[in-house]
């Protein structure tokens, strides 16, 4: 008997539309029956009051969803149900049944891409297959940037992402400590400490990265994974042509293929962009200090790079078209910009570059859309990333979205059943290293260990390593209002000053934390945001609690660790709705 779901919501609600679209897409392949009731926002608010009483629930947000006449939940519950429904329809291994496990291909699994997700999947698959001979092959090849930058095995995170970014961020923190050390008995006050030695920092950081490159390749080999430093491209759905750095070609075949190529930084389509500009693929290995730098973009990569450049003692200006940190909580994003500006980073808002020109003295002139020009030593583009999907997907029948990213089902299968994709290359995937790693491990568990667990991207924590670090898990306040309604939320918040900042006479109200709770669900925590040094170290524990369904009372009932920043999550009492000051007193 077909399952029937009824989705009711107000016109213009993004979460209502998302639930309807997902359900209707699922209906085409599963026999699910979908009824949709759309009404105005005011009408929905009146209607839902009676319905929640009728079904004995506390749910007033759009959509209000029933399954076979019983309450299912809102948008997230509906999407989870649809994923479970799709999972139940699949075979135990969630793979195609057209071909037997016994085969004559060269490998059981070929992984294209040796980044975080591809490497995790390769190692996990080889361990589960357990053959004495290599049955898993991992291909990885770095295409040089327009200025010729290359790097070793390990993907973006290890070479040009998370690892070098945080280490350069740490270099900036060390300089800040030098500037304030006299308060703790160090050298005399030096508010204008000289810039950090770029060449020395780069050399030591690159040495560490090279050790990670070597260790990663060694792990593959000891884990019985065949590693090929070659560029892979489909010949047909089971055949991959491998081209090494010398141009030599060979073909290999695989029972299954996993695509994990990730993405690369985007360039604007303007004169001089690729000739004179660089990206995050280049900045961490520059032989000389970047000097005065124009950072184009307002993404987390843009703000992180501008932040550590300023912190290390270099002149950095951020050129942003509109808002900072699009997709993140905008109150937090603006607080980050305010702090960065106080620390010396400059901002130009409401403009974009139109042309780059190289001057005789080696500097670069950037022409702006507002008619002005900007002269700098370096122009760093951080305007988003594009999928690295040029592997002749057409030959394998793998479909992509308009973005160029690969479309998959809930089990990471592409339009060709034996070909899978994970990580940044996939449409609607969170572009985070730990997400790709977990997805790769879960996929191989389904393929080779009869696993059934799917990747869940709800309540994934992350931290932006700006000078004042920003940790977030769950809804941005704007999105929570759209999902649950402002009247159903309570937002607890406080400004604070870490103990370590007091003696050093650092800003009193720059650090901030807020906890967003759903009053209709016994104040379950639906969003947590914190601006503080070491935000990621605080946030990881909060994310575990939120994943377990923590409510405000659970944090209140927990004894804090004193004196720490983390204890603030246990003592929040001031609400935005009260209108009371968020400034904090005491120690």
C-alpha atoms as one frame of an Amber mdcrd trajectory, in Angstrom:
protein
   0.000   0.000   0.000   1.370   3.394  -1.002   2.385   5.827   1.738   0.504
   9.131   1.727   1.973  12.380   3.018   0.160  15.699   3.268   2.288  18.841
   3.266   0.697  22.079   4.433   2.495  25.418   4.483   2.379  29.080   3.594
   3.130  30.449   0.140   6.659  31.775  -0.177   8.083  29.659   2.659  11.367
  28.187   1.437  11.173  25.183   3.775   7.635  24.403   2.570   8.806  24.546
  -1.057  11.833  22.392  -0.303   9.733  19.676   1.368   7.196  19.696  -1.495
   9.853  19.467  -4.205  11.666  16.621  -2.450   8.446  14.680  -1.872   7.244
  15.103  -5.434  10.615  13.987  -6.780  10.483  10.905  -4.563   6.887  10.157
  -5.595   7.948   9.544  -9.177  10.174   6.617  -8.220   8.610   5.169  -5.080
   4.853   5.351  -5.519   4.588   7.852  -2.678   1.307   9.809  -2.747   1.747
  13.515  -2.044  -0.978  16.037  -1.211  -0.056  19.714  -0.983  -2.037  22.419
   0.809  -0.778  25.963   0.226  -2.190  29.054   1.909  -1.216  32.560   2.968
   1.037  33.028   5.979  -1.747  34.490   8.116  -4.137  31.726   7.134  -1.531
  29.095   7.953  -0.936  30.556  11.407  -4.642  30.345  12.187  -4.958  26.861
  10.704  -1.952  25.371  12.488  -3.190  26.367  15.955  -6.145  24.010  15.611
  -4.111  21.286  13.906  -1.425  21.056  16.590  -4.155  20.623  19.193  -5.851
  18.002  17.035  -2.671  15.935  16.720  -1.344  16.659  20.207   1.920  18.274
  19.070   3.726  21.567  19.542   4.583  22.554  15.996   3.585  25.894  14.480
   6.178  26.342  11.749   5.766  25.749   8.027   5.473  23.081   6.736   3.161
  20.936   8.851   3.418  17.398   7.480   1.285  14.303   8.027   2.170  10.725
   7.071  -0.801   8.407   6.638  -2.866  10.688   8.848  -0.346  11.005  11.696
   1.975  13.919  12.406   5.404  13.544  10.764   7.034  16.922  11.507   8.500
  19.849   9.588  10.908  20.196   6.693  13.878  18.382   8.271  11.687  15.489
   9.450  10.184  15.170   5.982  13.571  15.141   4.258  14.823  12.524   6.730
  11.731  10.382   6.084  12.235  10.627   2.333  15.882   9.591   2.686  14.895
   6.621   4.827  12.236   5.658   2.285  14.778   5.748  -0.508  17.231   3.725
   1.582  14.669   1.010   2.316  14.029   0.556  -1.387  17.689  -0.134  -2.119
  19.465  -3.491  -1.799  21.425  -4.128   1.382  24.689  -2.977  -0.202  22.961
  -0.058  -1.929  24.615  -0.911  -5.249  23.468  -2.085  -8.657  22.442  -5.732
  -9.042  23.178  -5.884 -12.759  26.723  -7.171 -12.296  27.983  -9.849  -9.884
  30.546  -9.193  -7.177  32.849 -11.664  -8.932  34.284  -9.920 -11.982  37.251
  -9.640 -14.308  37.957  -5.934 -13.927  41.398  -4.769 -12.779  40.082  -3.368
  -9.489  37.064  -3.696  -7.238  37.088   0.084  -6.748  38.802   2.953  -8.560
  38.823   6.261  -6.707  39.458   9.410  -8.742  40.741  12.053  -6.338  43.187
  11.696  -3.460  41.804  14.384  -1.181  40.250  13.841   2.222  37.193  11.936
   1.006  38.923   9.889  -1.673  41.780   8.889   0.601  39.432   7.908   3.454
  37.291   5.826   1.104  40.317   4.139  -0.498  41.813   3.040   2.823  38.483
   1.921   4.273  37.534  -0.048   1.155  40.893  -1.854   0.962  40.615  -2.828
   4.625  37.083  -4.179   4.212  37.840  -6.064   0.985  40.795  -7.662   2.746
  42.564  -9.089  -0.310  46.263  -9.943  -0.374  46.551  -8.049  -3.664  45.597
  -4.440  -4.266  41.928  -4.359  -5.240  41.540  -0.599  -4.777  43.235   2.037
  -6.927  43.439   5.746  -6.052  44.255   8.283  -8.749  45.424  11.772  -7.847
  46.896  14.480 -10.032  47.347  18.203  -9.369  46.731  20.457 -12.360  48.965
  23.541 -11.927  47.373  26.917 -11.255  47.652  29.665 -13.912  50.905  30.853
 -12.273  52.240  27.287 -12.058  51.650  26.348  -8.411  51.574  22.594  -7.720
  51.546  20.468  -4.574  51.716  16.909  -3.332  49.249  14.158  -2.490  46.405
  14.791  -0.062  44.039  17.213  -1.752  42.961  20.734  -0.896  42.738  20.418
   2.898  46.285  19.242   3.462  48.018  21.346   0.828  46.105  24.567   0.147
  43.235  24.582   2.610  42.559  23.750   6.243  46.096  22.865   7.322  48.159
  25.773   5.932  45.294  28.193   6.598  45.233  27.388  10.306  49.013  27.432
  10.575  49.236  30.898   9.013  46.374  31.920  11.311  48.523  30.640  14.183
  51.435  32.768  12.951  49.173  35.814  13.224  48.148  34.790  16.745  51.823
  34.585  17.767  52.428  38.126  16.538  49.391  39.335  18.473  50.799  37.653
  21.580  54.109  39.464  21.043  52.261  42.787  20.828  50.562  42.189  24.188
  53.211  40.182  26.041  54.501  43.194  28.017  51.288  43.155  30.057  52.382
  39.742  31.329  55.987  40.769  32.020  57.414  40.357  28.550  59.396  42.849
  26.470  58.486  46.517  26.455  55.235  47.553  24.780  55.390  47.144  21.013
  52.004  47.912  19.516  53.587  47.953  16.054  55.500  44.697  16.206  57.388
  44.036  12.951  55.765  41.680  10.426  56.336  37.983  10.853  59.064  36.562
   8.614  56.999  35.229   5.699  59.784  33.186   4.153  60.566  31.369   7.397
  56.908  30.716   8.185  56.226  29.455   4.660  59.274  27.179   4.696  58.387
  25.559   8.023  54.705  25.181   7.172  55.523  23.677   3.776  57.935  21.234
   5.422  55.093  20.037   7.642  52.769  19.706   4.644  55.357  17.667   2.739
  55.606  15.304   5.706  51.830  14.861   5.503  52.091  14.201   1.758  54.680
  11.503   2.335  52.747   9.964   5.209  49.501   9.866   3.222  51.078   8.008
   0.305  52.740   5.612   2.734  49.373   4.926   4.386  47.846   3.990   1.042
  50.660   1.605   0.189  50.745  -0.069   3.590  46.938  -0.248   3.399  47.148
  -2.208   0.136  45.844   0.614  -2.081  47.401   1.065  -5.516  48.327   4.756
  -5.848  48.746   6.357  -9.267  49.917   9.951  -9.657  47.855  10.283 -12.831
  44.956  12.279 -14.206  41.931  10.033 -14.683  39.215  10.308 -17.335  36.416
   7.963 -18.394  36.686   5.956 -21.595  33.462   4.086 -20.804  31.519   3.433
 -17.563  34.083   0.911 -16.304  37.294   2.082 -17.994  39.554   4.925 -16.886
  42.373   6.404 -18.953  45.279   7.455 -16.703  47.718  10.142 -17.872  50.847
  10.747 -15.796  52.937  13.936 -15.579  55.076  12.825 -18.540  52.012  12.370
 -20.743  52.206   8.570 -20.770  48.798   6.902 -20.875  47.384   3.595 -19.664
  43.879   2.283 -19.113  42.513   0.475 -16.089  39.082  -0.995 -15.366  37.026
  -1.082 -12.206  33.901  -2.841 -10.948  32.927   0.412  -9.227  34.167   3.981
  -9.560  34.148   6.677  -6.873  34.451  10.329  -7.905  36.055  12.575  -5.277
  37.854  15.275  -7.268  36.725  18.211  -5.146  36.840  21.775  -6.438  39.202
  24.578  -7.383  39.043  28.344  -6.795  37.052  30.408  -9.268  38.412  33.396
 -11.204  36.331  36.368 -12.383  35.921  36.682 -16.145  37.852  39.954 -16.420
  41.066  40.980 -18.218  44.226  40.149 -16.286  42.584  37.934 -13.652  44.557
  34.762 -14.354  47.661  36.583 -15.576  48.153  38.750 -12.484  45.851  37.407
  -9.770  46.290  34.464  -7.416  43.963  32.322  -5.276  44.148  30.244  -2.122
  45.844  27.603  -4.297  48.861  29.939  -4.502  49.023  32.106  -1.379  50.468
  29.522   1.014  53.513  28.743  -1.130  54.505  32.243  -2.277  58.297  32.553
  -2.173  58.103  36.190  -1.040  55.724  38.007   1.278  52.572  39.128  -0.561
  52.995  42.713   0.657  49.997  44.991   0.225  47.167  42.667  -0.773  43.686
  43.181  -2.216  41.490  40.222  -1.256  38.526  39.992  -3.637  35.459  38.317
  -2.122  33.713  38.011   1.214  33.648  34.238   1.641  35.153  32.551   4.681
  38.316  31.931   2.644  38.546  35.637   1.816  38.110  36.767   5.414  40.452
  34.095   6.775  43.220  35.072   4.349  42.764  38.805   4.907  42.733  38.153
   8.643  46.007  36.260   8.859  47.725  38.653   6.445  46.791  41.611   8.653
  47.689  39.640  11.769  51.131  38.788  10.380  51.776  42.483   9.787  50.861
  42.986   6.138  48.483  45.499   4.572  45.238  43.742   3.563  42.030  45.148
   2.069  38.852  43.154   1.428  36.839  44.046  -1.686  33.302  42.754  -1.259
  30.377  43.018  -3.637  27.600  42.738  -1.051  27.397  40.865   2.265  30.119
  38.978   4.163  29.911  35.229   4.753  26.828  34.599   2.638  24.879  31.654
   4.074  26.147  32.271   7.608  24.410  34.175  10.405  24.671  37.813   9.367
  24.866  39.251  12.892  27.948  37.111  13.478  29.390  37.953  10.042  29.170
  41.690  10.681  30.731  41.280  14.131  33.656  39.500  12.479  34.101  42.362
  10.008  33.911  44.925  12.817  36.660  43.150  14.756  38.840  42.719  11.673
  38.482  46.415  10.889  39.514  47.352  14.423  42.556  45.090  14.032  43.622
  46.859  10.843  41.975  45.064   7.905  40.354  47.535   5.500  37.093  46.976
   3.614  35.711  48.302   0.331  32.026  47.470  -0.008  29.681  47.507  -2.970
  32.287  47.128  -5.726  33.809  44.421  -7.908  36.989  44.269 -10.002  36.668
  44.922 -13.736  40.292  44.670 -14.905  43.814  43.975 -13.583  46.904  45.653
 -15.028  50.577  45.031 -14.213  52.619  48.158 -13.608  56.272  48.718 -14.503
  57.297  48.517 -10.835  55.649  45.101 -10.484  52.577  46.321  -8.614  49.046
  45.630  -9.842  46.329  48.177 -10.549  42.807  46.840 -10.068  40.033  48.767
 -11.793  36.794  48.717  -9.800  33.145  48.848 -10.847  32.676  52.081  -8.888
  35.132  53.864 -11.178  38.013  53.846  -8.704  41.343  52.005  -8.891  43.349
  50.160  -6.251  47.091  49.571  -6.340  48.627  46.594  -4.533  51.453  44.092
  -4.647  49.093  41.103  -4.737  45.479  40.450  -5.758  43.941  37.361  -4.169
  40.649  36.071  -5.558  38.391  34.246  -3.095  35.029  34.405  -4.875  33.932
  30.809  -4.576  34.931  27.438  -5.963  34.031  25.410  -9.043  33.831  21.598
  -9.345  36.883  19.858 -10.776  34.698  17.596 -12.873  36.546  17.500 -16.195
  36.923  13.706 -16.309  34.781  13.010 -19.419  31.679  12.228 -17.368  29.613
  11.978 -20.565  31.407   8.781 -21.542  30.150   7.176 -18.325  26.632   8.608
 -18.458  27.132  10.584 -15.240  24.771  13.567 -15.039  25.559  16.960 -13.548
  23.554  19.936 -12.306  23.722  23.413 -13.873  26.526  24.208 -11.443  28.659
  21.491 -13.013  28.490  19.461  -9.821  27.481  15.810  -9.943  23.967  14.837
  -8.882  23.582  11.831  -6.602  20.879  10.093  -4.615  20.897   9.737  -0.818
  23.290   6.771  -1.119  25.867   8.808  -3.112  25.047   6.985  -6.354  25.236
   8.932  -9.590  22.976   8.417 -12.612  25.207   5.448 -13.486  24.492   2.943
 -10.670  28.004   1.570 -10.116  29.564   5.067 -10.080  29.467   7.078  -6.850
  30.470  10.597  -5.853  31.210  12.305  -2.534  32.465  15.629  -1.223  32.746
  19.046  -2.844  32.147  17.632  -6.328  28.528  16.791  -5.422  25.532  19.105
  -5.699  24.130  20.201  -2.307  27.043  18.705  -0.340  28.572  20.702   2.484
  32.078  21.681   1.355  33.843  20.546   4.518  36.704  18.074   4.923  35.139
  16.053   7.777  31.923  15.665   5.755  33.830  14.178   2.825  35.786  11.855
   5.130  32.691  10.532   6.885  30.824  10.174   3.586  33.677   8.113   2.129
  33.844   5.842   5.150  30.070   5.320   5.252  29.949   4.604   1.536  32.596
   1.902   1.674  30.857   0.385   4.699  27.665   0.115   2.625  29.511  -1.305
  -0.373  31.673  -3.883   1.367  30.328  -4.449   4.870  26.538  -4.596   4.401
  26.211  -1.212   6.075  23.090   0.899   5.642  23.919   4.216   7.328  23.718
   7.277   5.103  25.551  10.584   5.405  23.521  13.053   7.496  24.435  16.684
   6.846  22.144  18.120   9.514  23.812  19.783  12.524  27.313  19.681  11.064
  29.551  22.048  13.070  32.187  24.230  11.479  34.570  27.014  12.416  35.718
  30.015  10.392  39.327  30.830  11.340  39.106  34.592  11.124  41.179  36.620
  13.651  38.295  36.212  16.071  37.227  32.644  15.346  33.581  31.897  14.564
  32.080  28.540  15.507  28.588  27.560  14.374  26.308  24.545  14.557  22.701
  24.520  13.399  20.513  27.312  12.088  21.560  30.881  11.434  19.146  33.158
  13.266  17.603  34.322   9.961  16.996  30.728   8.856  15.611  29.723  12.252
  13.064  32.532  11.997  12.005  31.295   8.552  11.755  27.694   9.749  10.134
  28.098  13.161   8.779  31.664  13.223  10.256  34.491  15.303   7.506  34.155
  17.908   8.533  30.544  18.587  12.215  31.263  19.218  14.128  32.347  22.288
  17.649  33.604  21.663  20.012  33.656  24.655  23.143  35.732  24.214  25.987
  37.583  25.874  29.046  39.627  25.036  32.096  38.544  26.982  35.801  39.060
  27.490  38.009  35.971  27.875  40.059  36.015  31.070  43.260  35.996  29.010
  42.215  39.276  27.400  41.662  41.176  30.655  45.264  41.785  31.714  46.211
  42.501  28.098  43.498  45.174  27.939  41.915  43.813  24.781  38.368  44.785
  23.641  35.624  44.221  26.211  32.702  43.240  23.975  34.200  41.736  20.807
  33.553  38.130  21.843  29.962  36.963  21.706  27.854  33.820  22.040  24.224
  33.119  21.268  22.053  30.051  21.637  18.870  29.778  19.560  16.110  27.622
  21.064  12.708  26.445  19.844  10.135  27.331  22.519   7.566  24.993  20.927
   9.910  22.040  21.419  10.743  22.566  25.100  13.568  24.936  24.133  15.508
  22.448  22.072  18.714  24.100  20.862  18.504  24.624  17.095  21.455  26.984
  16.648  24.670  27.813  18.494  27.064  30.588  17.481  30.241  31.764  19.186
  32.925  34.357  18.412  36.010  33.718  20.519  39.618  32.557  20.383  39.688
  28.767  19.942  36.012  28.667  18.918  36.345  25.238  17.311  37.587  23.690
  20.544  34.452  24.941  22.305  32.039  24.076  19.525  32.845  20.389  19.040
  31.347  19.410  22.394  28.282  21.590  21.797  27.721  19.837  18.461  27.672
  16.423  20.139  25.040  17.678  22.578  22.931  19.190  19.790  23.195  15.996
  17.758  21.804  14.155  20.769  18.854  16.562  20.911  19.989  18.793  23.783
  17.614  21.386  25.177  18.419  24.593  27.018  17.731  22.885  30.349  20.483
  20.338  29.658  23.040  23.115  29.322  21.632  24.855  32.417  21.949  21.651
  34.456  25.589  21.156  33.470  28.329  22.401  35.797  30.714  24.679  33.937
  34.514  24.544  33.956  35.885  27.729  35.521  37.495  29.918  34.333  36.870
  29.099  30.653  35.008  30.516  27.693  33.205  27.195  27.293  31.408  27.563
  30.641  29.330  30.378  29.152  27.122  27.809  27.424  25.964  26.717  30.890
  25.178  30.200  32.249  23.256  31.991  29.487  20.251  33.872  30.901  19.866
  37.113  28.928  17.431  36.864  26.024  17.147  39.103  23.001  13.388  39.336
  23.558  13.950  40.891  27.000  15.772  43.839  25.509  18.292  43.681  28.358
  21.953  44.457  27.758  24.082  41.547  26.583  27.179  42.903  28.320  28.570
  40.625  31.004  30.052  41.436  34.387  32.086  39.402  36.875  35.086  37.199
  36.151
